[in-house]
Amino acid sequence: MKKKLLTRLLCMVMAAGLLGGCGSKVADPDQGEKTPSENQGEEASEPADEEPYEVVMAYFAMGNYADAEAVSQEMSKITKEKINVTVKLMPMDVVSFVEQMTLMLSGDEKLDTLLISQNFNMSSQVAQGQLVDITELVETYCPDAVEVIGAENLEGCKVNGVLYGLPPTKEYGVEYGAVMRKDLVEKYNIDLDSIKTWEDLGDVFAVIKENEPEVYPLVSFDSATSIGEMILGSDYDLLQDKMGVVKLGDQNKTVVNLFETPEYEETLRLVREWYQNGYVYQDITTTQETGSSLMAAGKAFAWLANMKPGYAEQESKNSGVELVQVNLSEPVACTQDVAALQMGIARNCQNVEKTLAFLNLLYTDADLMNLLTNGIEGQHYVLND
């Protein structure tokens, strides 16, 4: 299946919220109004001459999203019929996403729902009142999403007891490790089975540095993900903010200061050793390049990641370079694995109920979600029996 659109992250873009202060009056259930879930497909519940509401969805993408307008139109055919909504997808590159969201949320530009993450200014957005508190509203106005996601997973997304977004329906378990270029692994007869610890990676990086001077042995996945974070994630639930953490296996779930733990000190020493040895991309703290783009340019050998089965195949498609993966941790499911990416409702939203109805529909309409994740059949992909 060939994908020319959007990004793998769009498998995650399902969330909703509702608040009177967003410019939309919340219907009183006691007055006979139905929830968006109940209204789906019932044209008689709205005036026949009511104009469709356009839902603007903003997110960052890592692939080719030039055809987003065409996909928006196809999605709108479904949503207009079922909930009298049209869709405008607003993808943008990951480098400019935070800046663009800051500008949009600070102004009055139309924006209904957006991708939110602690890695992309969510704390600041919450502090400035730019996201809608949906804690008391999801059960009533987004029941299909709640059922699919699971109430226990929603708990993991709360910030100080408040829910601002809904997470994806996906695998939540991960294994920490590394992905590497398959051609160089084979060229230098690197035995992947012999790599058992993070420290073992140093010998591999040394081989690449010595024999491939134009290739950086180790880069980061993106500018928001540090090498140390990936190593520490195999020992701690980083709880999204990556400061107060819980040791994996701690039945008491005691939150401790990450910077005071022995694992943090050991990780810093290891990463600094790699850096001093020339294994780490020298501009790693300032570059806006992603691991995928550096890999595609032939400048990178490996990056560390929290992975799932098939991760190497997924990233091979994204980078255009065949990769292999080495798992260095036991499978775990932590807070950040559930809550790392969510869809929230912007304060700019002009019709929250319609936006909620659209997002709720994504959890139940396979055709709608297939358009969002894969594009238009025959144009962006071909099904092979």
KEDOVEX-803530 format. One record per residue (C-alpha): residue number from 1; residue in one letter; x, y, z. Coordinates in steps of 0.1 Angstrom, whole numbers. Example, Ala and Ser with C-alpha at 12.3 -4.5 7.8 and 13.67 -1.06 7.14 Angstrom:
+-----+------+-------+-------+-------+
:  nr : rest :    xx :    yy :    zz :
+-----+------+-------+-------+-------+
:   1 :    a :   123 :   -45 :    78 :
:   2 :    s :   137 :   -11 :    71 :
+-----+------+-------+-------+-------+
//
This chain:
+-----+------+-------+-------+-------+
:  nr : rest :    xx :    yy :    zz :
+-----+------+-------+-------+-------+
:   1 :    m :     0 :     0 :     0 :
:   2 :    k :    16 :    33 :   -11 :
:   3 :    k :    10 :    63 :    10 :
:   4 :    k :    17 :    98 :    -3 :
:   5 :    l :    -3 :   117 :    23 :
:   6 :    l :    -1 :   130 :    58 :
:   7 :    t :    19 :   109 :    83 :
:   8 :    r :    17 :    78 :   105 :
:   9 :    l :     8 :   102 :   133 :
:  10 :    l :   -26 :   106 :   119 :
:  11 :    c :   -35 :    72 :   131 :
:  12 :    m :   -37 :    90 :   164 :
:  13 :    v :   -57 :   121 :   156 :
:  14 :    m :   -90 :   115 :   174 :
:  15 :    a :  -101 :   138 :   203 :
:  16 :    a :  -128 :   162 :   213 :
:  17 :    g :  -140 :   187 :   239 :
:  18 :    l :  -168 :   211 :   247 :
:  19 :    l :  -170 :   244 :   266 :
:  20 :    g :  -195 :   272 :   266 :
:  21 :    g :  -167 :   298 :   266 :
:  22 :    c :  -155 :   285 :   232 :
:  23 :    g :  -182 :   305 :   214 :
:  24 :    s :  -207 :   277 :   212 :
:  25 :    k :  -237 :   272 :   235 :
:  26 :    v :  -238 :   238 :   251 :
:  27 :    a :  -272 :   222 :   247 :
:  28 :    d :  -291 :   214 :   278 :
:  29 :    p :  -300 :   176 :   277 :
:  30 :    d :  -330 :   184 :   299 :
:  31 :    q :  -344 :   205 :   270 :
:  32 :    g :  -346 :   175 :   247 :
:  33 :    e :  -314 :   181 :   228 :
:  34 :    k :  -295 :   150 :   218 :
:  35 :    t :  -257 :   144 :   220 :
:  36 :    p :  -237 :   144 :   188 :
:  37 :    s :  -235 :   106 :   190 :
:  38 :    e :  -273 :   104 :   190 :
:  39 :    n :  -276 :   129 :   162 :
:  40 :    q :  -253 :   113 :   138 :
:  41 :    g :  -271 :   105 :   106 :
:  42 :    e :  -304 :   121 :   117 :
:  43 :    e :  -309 :   150 :    93 :
:  44 :    a :  -343 :   158 :   109 :
:  45 :    s :  -326 :   170 :   141 :
:  46 :    e :  -313 :   201 :   123 :
:  47 :    p :  -330 :   228 :   102 :
:  48 :    a :  -329 :   218 :    65 :
:  49 :    d :  -313 :   251 :    55 :
:  50 :    e :  -286 :   251 :    81 :
:  51 :    e :  -251 :   257 :    66 :
:  52 :    p :  -226 :   229 :    72 :
:  53 :    y :  -200 :   238 :    98 :
:  54 :    e :  -163 :   236 :    87 :
:  55 :    v :  -141 :   219 :   112 :
:  56 :    v :  -104 :   229 :   109 :
:  57 :    m :   -80 :   203 :   122 :
:  58 :    a :   -43 :   212 :   127 :
:  59 :    y :   -15 :   187 :   131 :
:  60 :    f :    21 :   181 :   122 :
:  61 :    a :    31 :   158 :    94 :
:  62 :    m :    64 :   142 :    84 :
:  63 :    g :    55 :   131 :    49 :
:  64 :    n :    40 :   145 :    17 :
:  65 :    y :     8 :   163 :    25 :
:  66 :    a :     2 :   182 :    -8 :
:  67 :    d :   -31 :   164 :   -14 :
:  68 :    a :   -46 :   173 :    20 :
:  69 :    e :   -73 :   195 :     3 :
:  70 :    a :   -84 :   166 :   -19 :
:  71 :    v :   -87 :   143 :    11 :
:  72 :    s :  -105 :   170 :    30 :
:  73 :    q :  -131 :   171 :     2 :
:  74 :    e :  -136 :   133 :     3 :
:  75 :    m :  -139 :   133 :    41 :
:  76 :    s :  -164 :   161 :    39 :
:  77 :    k :  -187 :   140 :    17 :
:  78 :    i :  -191 :   116 :    46 :
:  79 :    t :  -193 :   141 :    74 :
:  80 :    k :  -217 :   164 :    56 :
:  81 :    e :  -242 :   136 :    51 :
:  82 :    k :  -240 :   122 :    86 :
:  83 :    i :  -235 :   153 :   108 :
:  84 :    n :  -237 :   183 :    85 :
:  85 :    v :  -200 :   191 :    89 :
:  86 :    t :  -172 :   197 :    63 :
:  87 :    v :  -135 :   192 :    70 :
:  88 :    k :  -104 :   213 :    64 :
:  89 :    l :   -72 :   194 :    72 :
:  90 :    m :   -43 :   217 :    81 :
:  91 :    p :   -11 :   197 :    81 :
:  92 :    m :    23 :   214 :    86 :
:  93 :    d :    58 :   204 :    90 :
:  94 :    v :    70 :   194 :   125 :
:  95 :    v :    96 :   222 :   126 :
:  96 :    s :    71 :   250 :   123 :
:  97 :    f :    42 :   234 :   142 :
:  98 :    v :    48 :   248 :   176 :
:  99 :    e :    53 :   283 :   163 :
: 100 :    q :    22 :   282 :   141 :
: 101 :    m :     1 :   269 :   169 :
: 102 :    t :    13 :   296 :   193 :
: 103 :    l :     3 :   322 :   168 :
: 104 :    m :   -31 :   307 :   160 :
: 105 :    l :   -40 :   301 :   196 :
: 106 :    s :   -29 :   336 :   206 :
: 107 :    g :   -51 :   352 :   179 :
: 108 :    d :   -85 :   347 :   164 :
: 109 :    e :   -77 :   326 :   134 :
: 110 :    k :  -102 :   298 :   129 :
: 111 :    l :   -90 :   266 :   146 :
: 112 :    d :  -112 :   239 :   160 :
: 113 :    t :   -91 :   209 :   169 :
: 114 :    l :   -53 :   204 :   171 :
: 115 :    l :   -27 :   179 :   180 :
: 116 :    i :   -14 :   185 :   215 :
: 117 :    s :    15 :   171 :   234 :
: 118 :    q :    38 :   178 :   264 :
: 119 :    n :    66 :   178 :   238 :
: 120 :    f :    49 :   206 :   219 :
: 121 :    n :    40 :   233 :   244 :
: 122 :    m :     9 :   217 :   259 :
: 123 :    s :    18 :   230 :   294 :
: 124 :    s :    20 :   265 :   282 :
: 125 :    q :   -13 :   261 :   263 :
: 126 :    v :   -30 :   249 :   294 :
: 127 :    a :   -15 :   277 :   316 :
: 128 :    q :   -28 :   303 :   291 :
: 129 :    g :   -63 :   289 :   288 :
: 130 :    q :   -59 :   280 :   252 :
: 131 :    l :   -73 :   245 :   255 :
: 132 :    v :  -107 :   234 :   265 :
: 133 :    d :  -113 :   214 :   298 :
: 134 :    i :  -133 :   184 :   286 :
: 135 :    t :  -132 :   164 :   319 :
: 136 :    e :  -169 :   166 :   326 :
: 137 :    l :  -180 :   165 :   290 :
: 138 :    v :  -166 :   135 :   272 :
: 139 :    e :  -189 :   109 :   288 :
: 140 :    t :  -219 :   129 :   276 :
: 141 :    y :  -208 :   143 :   243 :
: 142 :    c :  -182 :   119 :   231 :
: 143 :    p :  -194 :    85 :   243 :
: 144 :    d :  -182 :    65 :   213 :
: 145 :    a :  -147 :    78 :   218 :
: 146 :    v :  -147 :    70 :   255 :
: 147 :    e :  -159 :    35 :   249 :
: 148 :    v :  -132 :    28 :   223 :
: 149 :    i :  -103 :    44 :   242 :
: 150 :    g :  -112 :    31 :   277 :
: 151 :    a :  -117 :    52 :   308 :
: 152 :    e :   -85 :    39 :   323 :
: 153 :    n :   -65 :    54 :   294 :
: 154 :    l :   -82 :    87 :   297 :
: 155 :    e :   -70 :    89 :   333 :
: 156 :    g :   -34 :    87 :   321 :
: 157 :    c :   -40 :   118 :   300 :
: 158 :    k :   -51 :   141 :   327 :
: 159 :    v :   -30 :   171 :   339 :
: 160 :    n :   -36 :   179 :   375 :
: 161 :    g :   -69 :   159 :   373 :
: 162 :    v :   -81 :   178 :   342 :
: 163 :    l :   -86 :   162 :   307 :
: 164 :    y :   -76 :   184 :   277 :
: 165 :    g :   -75 :   158 :   250 :
: 166 :    l :   -82 :   123 :   239 :
: 167 :    p :   -54 :    98 :   230 :
: 168 :    p :   -53 :    76 :   199 :
: 169 :    t :   -66 :    40 :   197 :
: 170 :    k :   -34 :    21 :   191 :
: 171 :    e :    -9 :    -2 :   207 :
: 172 :    y :     3 :    13 :   240 :
: 173 :    g :    31 :   -11 :   248 :
: 174 :    v :    66 :    -2 :   237 :
: 175 :    e :   101 :   -16 :   238 :
: 176 :    y :   131 :     8 :   240 :
: 177 :    g :   160 :     3 :   217 :
: 178 :    a :   176 :    14 :   184 :
: 179 :    v :   170 :    14 :   147 :
: 180 :    m :   199 :    11 :   123 :
: 181 :    r :   207 :    11 :    86 :
: 182 :    k :   204 :   -25 :    74 :
: 183 :    d :   230 :   -20 :    46 :
: 184 :    l :   257 :    -9 :    71 :
: 185 :    v :   248 :   -36 :    96 :
: 186 :    e :   253 :   -62 :    69 :
: 187 :    k :   284 :   -45 :    54 :
: 188 :    y :   303 :   -46 :    87 :
: 189 :    n :   288 :   -80 :    99 :
: 190 :    i :   273 :   -64 :   130 :
: 191 :    d :   258 :   -91 :   152 :
: 192 :    l :   225 :   -76 :   164 :
: 193 :    d :   219 :  -105 :   188 :
: 194 :    s :   251 :   -96 :   207 :
: 195 :    i :   237 :   -62 :   216 :
: 196 :    k :   221 :   -67 :   250 :
: 197 :    t :   226 :   -33 :   268 :
: 198 :    w :   228 :     4 :   260 :
: 199 :    e :   266 :     2 :   266 :
: 200 :    d :   269 :   -24 :   239 :
: 201 :    l :   259 :     1 :   213 :
: 202 :    g :   292 :    20 :   218 :
: 203 :    d :   312 :    -7 :   200 :
: 204 :    v :   288 :    -6 :   171 :
: 205 :    f :   290 :    32 :   168 :
: 206 :    a :   328 :    29 :   169 :
: 207 :    v :   327 :     7 :   138 :
: 208 :    i :   306 :    32 :   119 :
: 209 :    k :   327 :    62 :   129 :
: 210 :    e :   359 :    45 :   118 :
: 211 :    n :   347 :    32 :    85 :
: 212 :    e :   320 :    57 :    75 :
: 213 :    p :   333 :    92 :    82 :
: 214 :    e :   304 :   110 :    64 :
: 215 :    v :   278 :    92 :    85 :
: 216 :    y :   268 :   102 :   120 :
: 217 :    p :   266 :    70 :   141 :
: 218 :    l :   238 :    83 :   163 :
: 219 :    v :   212 :   110 :   158 :
: 220 :    s :   179 :   118 :   176 :
: 221 :    f :   145 :   109 :   163 :
: 222 :    d :   135 :   146 :   164 :
: 223 :    s :   144 :   179 :   181 :
: 224 :    a :   120 :   172 :   210 :
: 225 :    t :   133 :   137 :   218 :
: 226 :    s :   167 :   134 :   236 :
: 227 :    i :   189 :   103 :   236 :
: 228 :    g :   189 :   102 :   273 :
: 229 :    e :   151 :   102 :   274 :
: 230 :    m :   150 :    70 :   254 :
: 231 :    i :   175 :    53 :   277 :
: 232 :    l :   157 :    64 :   309 :
: 233 :    g :   124 :    54 :   295 :
: 234 :    s :   134 :    18 :   299 :
: 235 :    d :   137 :    23 :   337 :
: 236 :    y :   111 :    49 :   346 :
: 237 :    d :    76 :    61 :   337 :
: 238 :    l :    86 :    96 :   328 :
: 239 :    l :    50 :   109 :   334 :
: 240 :    q :    52 :   132 :   304 :
: 241 :    d :    71 :   161 :   321 :
: 242 :    k :   102 :   140 :   325 :
: 243 :    m :   111 :   155 :   359 :
: 244 :    g :    89 :   137 :   384 :
: 245 :    v :    91 :   100 :   375 :
: 246 :    v :    80 :    66 :   388 :
: 247 :    k :   104 :    36 :   388 :
: 248 :    l :    90 :     8 :   367 :
: 249 :    g :    79 :   -20 :   390 :
: 250 :    d :    74 :     2 :   420 :
: 251 :    q :    41 :   -10 :   434 :
: 252 :    n :    38 :    21 :   456 :
: 253 :    k :    40 :    44 :   425 :
: 254 :    t :    63 :    68 :   444 :
: 255 :    v :    71 :    99 :   423 :
: 256 :    v :   108 :   108 :   426 :
: 257 :    n :   130 :   136 :   412 :
: 258 :    l :   146 :   121 :   380 :
: 259 :    f :   177 :   143 :   384 :
: 260 :    e :   185 :   127 :   417 :
: 261 :    t :   183 :    91 :   406 :
: 262 :    p :   215 :    70 :   399 :
: 263 :    e :   201 :    60 :   365 :
: 264 :    y :   200 :    96 :   354 :
: 265 :    e :   237 :   101 :   364 :
: 266 :    e :   247 :    68 :   346 :
: 267 :    t :   228 :    79 :   315 :
: 268 :    l :   245 :   113 :   314 :
: 269 :    r :   279 :    97 :   317 :
: 270 :    l :   272 :    72 :   289 :
: 271 :    v :   257 :    98 :   265 :
: 272 :    r :   286 :   122 :   272 :
: 273 :    e :   311 :    94 :   265 :
: 274 :    w :   294 :    88 :   231 :
: 275 :    y :   295 :   125 :   223 :
: 276 :    q :   331 :   129 :   233 :
: 277 :    n :   340 :    99 :   211 :
: 278 :    g :   324 :   115 :   181 :
: 279 :    y :   295 :    90 :   179 :
: 280 :    v :   267 :   116 :   184 :
: 281 :    y :   257 :   141 :   158 :
: 282 :    q :   275 :   173 :   169 :
: 283 :    d :   246 :   197 :   163 :
: 284 :    i :   221 :   175 :   180 :
: 285 :    t :   210 :   201 :   205 :
: 286 :    t :   203 :   228 :   178 :
: 287 :    t :   194 :   210 :   146 :
: 288 :    q :   159 :   210 :   132 :
: 289 :    e :   166 :   179 :   112 :
: 290 :    t :   148 :   147 :   121 :
: 291 :    g :   164 :   113 :   123 :
: 292 :    s :   143 :   103 :    93 :
: 293 :    s :   155 :   132 :    71 :
: 294 :    l :   192 :   126 :    81 :
: 295 :    m :   187 :    89 :    73 :
: 296 :    a :   172 :    97 :    40 :
: 297 :    a :   202 :   120 :    32 :
: 298 :    g :   226 :    92 :    40 :
: 299 :    k :   240 :   111 :    70 :
: 300 :    a :   228 :    89 :    98 :
: 301 :    f :   233 :    53 :   110 :
: 302 :    a :   210 :    50 :   140 :
: 303 :    w :   186 :    66 :   164 :
: 304 :    l :   172 :    55 :   198 :
: 305 :    a :   134 :    50 :   201 :
: 306 :    n :   105 :    36 :   220 :
: 307 :    m :    94 :    10 :   195 :
: 308 :    k :    66 :   -14 :   187 :
: 309 :    p :    66 :   -46 :   165 :
: 310 :    g :    72 :   -35 :   130 :
: 311 :    y :    87 :    -1 :   139 :
: 312 :    a :   117 :    -6 :   117 :
: 313 :    e :    95 :   -14 :    87 :
: 314 :    q :    74 :    17 :    95 :
: 315 :    e :   104 :    40 :    96 :
: 316 :    s :   119 :    24 :    65 :
: 317 :    k :    89 :    36 :    46 :
: 318 :    n :    91 :    71 :    61 :
: 319 :    s :   129 :    75 :    54 :
: 320 :    g :   132 :    55 :    22 :
: 321 :    v :   161 :    36 :    38 :
: 322 :    e :   158 :    -1 :    49 :
: 323 :    l :   162 :    -3 :    87 :
: 324 :    v :   165 :   -30 :   114 :
: 325 :    q :   157 :   -26 :   151 :
: 326 :    v :   173 :   -38 :   183 :
: 327 :    n :   151 :   -40 :   214 :
: 328 :    l :   169 :   -34 :   247 :
: 329 :    s :   141 :   -33 :   272 :
: 330 :    e :   111 :   -54 :   283 :
: 331 :    p :    78 :   -43 :   268 :
: 332 :    v :    62 :   -16 :   290 :
: 333 :    a :    32 :     7 :   288 :
: 334 :    c :    37 :    40 :   305 :
: 335 :    t :    19 :    73 :   308 :
: 336 :    q :    37 :    89 :   279 :
: 337 :    d :    29 :    59 :   257 :
: 338 :    v :    -8 :    66 :   262 :
: 339 :    a :    -8 :   104 :   264 :
: 340 :    a :    22 :   115 :   243 :
: 341 :    l :    -1 :   127 :   214 :
: 342 :    q :   -37 :   138 :   218 :
: 343 :    m :   -63 :   158 :   200 :
: 344 :    g :   -76 :   188 :   219 :
: 345 :    i :  -101 :   216 :   213 :
: 346 :    a :   -88 :   251 :   207 :
: 347 :    r :  -102 :   281 :   225 :
: 348 :    n :  -108 :   295 :   190 :
: 349 :    c :  -134 :   269 :   183 :
: 350 :    q :  -166 :   286 :   170 :
: 351 :    n :  -189 :   255 :   172 :
: 352 :    v :  -177 :   230 :   197 :
: 353 :    e :  -207 :   207 :   194 :
: 354 :    k :  -201 :   202 :   157 :
: 355 :    t :  -164 :   197 :   162 :
: 356 :    l :  -171 :   171 :   189 :
: 357 :    a :  -195 :   153 :   166 :
: 358 :    f :  -169 :   152 :   138 :
: 359 :    l :  -141 :   138 :   162 :
: 360 :    n :  -165 :   114 :   178 :
: 361 :    l :  -174 :   100 :   143 :
: 362 :    l :  -137 :    92 :   136 :
: 363 :    y :  -138 :    65 :   163 :
: 364 :    t :  -167 :    46 :   145 :
: 365 :    d :  -166 :    54 :   108 :
: 366 :    a :  -140 :    32 :    91 :
: 367 :    d :  -143 :    50 :    57 :
: 368 :    l :  -137 :    83 :    73 :
: 369 :    m :  -107 :    71 :    93 :
: 370 :    n :   -93 :    53 :    62 :
: 371 :    l :   -93 :    85 :    43 :
: 372 :    l :   -75 :   103 :    71 :
: 373 :    t :   -48 :    77 :    75 :
: 374 :    n :   -44 :    64 :    39 :
: 375 :    g :   -58 :    90 :    16 :
: 376 :    i :   -79 :    83 :   -15 :
: 377 :    e :   -79 :    48 :   -29 :
: 378 :    g :   -64 :    47 :   -64 :
: 379 :    q :   -48 :    80 :   -59 :
: 380 :    h :   -27 :    76 :   -28 :
: 381 :    y :   -27 :    38 :   -24 :
: 382 :    v :   -37 :     6 :   -41 :
: 383 :    l :   -51 :   -24 :   -23 :
: 384 :    n :   -34 :   -57 :   -31 :
: 385 :    d :   -54 :   -88 :   -24 :
+-----+------+-------+-------+-------+
//
